[in-house]
C-alpha cells in the first residue's frame, strides 16, 4: 500500500519518465532491504542456528593443513561435538585478537581453543574441557645459571619475550607486568625464540606442546632450553570452547552436553 501511494505521487510530479522510474526503483530497494532487515531480527529456533566457529593457528591443536583444511587435536574433538549436538557450523581462522573479539561480541559465535583464566571468566559462557594441555612454562637458555625463580614476581627482574595477545600476555598483564619494563613484545613466538638465542631477552613463556614444533621450525635444539617456572593451575591448563554472553544458554548447554558425551566415549 505504501509503495502504491509513493508510486502515485511520483508520477504526479513534473519530472521525466526515466527519472520517475529511477526514483521508484531506489525506493523499492530501500523497502526491500528494510523488510529483509526486519526478517533478520526475528529470533531463530535452536535447530536453525548456524554457528560461526573461530580459532587461531595453534598447532598441534588447531591449524590449517596442507589441504587448506582446519585440522588439529582440538579441531577433531570440536567436529565430533558439533555432529553430536546437531549444529551446522563453519570454521574460520583469524589472528587471536580478532577471533577473541568476534566470539565475545557476537551471538552464536564460538571460539576454541581458549584457556579459562580468571581475567577472561566474565567475558564468555564456557564449554569445558575441550582438551587438557601440559600448561604454559617459562624457559631460559640452559647456560643461564643466574636465573632462579620461585615465585611469579621473581620474573619481573628479567625481560620476557611475549606475543602481544593470547593467554600468556593476558596472564602477565593481570599479574602486574608491563610492556618495555619486563615484557618484550614480538609479532610471533618464533621471533621470541630467535631473540632468546641471540641474547636479546632473558626468558620466553610458551605452551609446552607448540614449543616443540616451533623449535623444529626454527631449526634450533630444544635441549638448549631449560624450564625455570610454570604458570596456570591444573584447572587452568584445561583449554575450552567459549561463546558470547548474548548466545542463548540453551545453545551453550546443548554444546556442553555434546562435549560430555564425546569425552565419555574416549
Secondary structure, 3 states (H helix, E strand, C coil): CHHHHHHHHHHHCCCCHHHHHHHHHHHHHHHHHHHHHHHHCCCCCHHHCEEEEEECCECCCEEECCCCCEECHHHHHHHHHHHHHCCEEEEEECCHHHHHHHHHHCCCEEEEEEECCHHHHHHEEEEEEEEECCCEEEEEECCCCCCCCCCHHHHHHCCEEEECCCHHHHHHHHCCCCECCCEEEECCHHHHHHHHHCCCCCEEEEEHHHHHHHHHHHCCCHHHEEEEEEECCCCCCEEEEEEECCCCHHHHHHHHHHHHHHHHCC
